[in-house]
Amino acid sequence: MPNPRGHTADDYLEAIYALVFPVGEYRPADAATPIAARVADRLGVSRAAVGETLRRLEDEGLVERLPNRWINLTPKGIARAEQVVRRRRIFERFLTDFLDYEPAEVHDAAAGVGDAFSDEMVERMHERLGRPERDPHGWPVAPQVEQAENEQLLTLAELTAGEGAEIVRVAKDDRDLIGWLYAEGFRPGAHVHVEDVQPAAGHLRVRMSGDGPSGDERLIAEKAARSLFVRRAVD
């Protein structure tokens, strides 16, 4: 969905970062995989707008565009993107923990307001919050922890009948979907056991336990299940 406030360079760096370091596919030696079209889709903007911004980021030494249309973050770009990611996740926790925002609301709000705070102010927030390790959606505040953890995770949609898992993170792309997932108990820390998978119907039947509504079976669409990043239970 397009963002009515417009997108900053940091928004682009955050989007590219998410594509360079995807869940389940962390390959630092071969990370230059995003192309302009994927960045445009992620931000809800035109490819022309992406091209213009990428040129500016390239001039600043933050990204490099390769002959095959791939985009790579330079070392300088990775450092800045990691800073952007970290400060926004801290601010998301400030919004939920101090201002009583719902998890579904905080990602857009953090991008729109959090950039106005200095690094020192954000660090003071983190200290006052008790130095939480994760944001309201389960994503690590420390990007290095996220990158190391990525290869351990998969989506709930990838599990088969009979498998159990703990929900570790919730994707932030769809505000309405996040609201539904949390209302149904699909949140970080909850445990899920897949009872049945129905590919033709496009849903899974699962049993929940942990935080929120638990102990009962429910259906979840594959689309929603792809927004939940889980860690398989160890037998």
Disulfide bonds with the S-S distance in Angstrom:
none
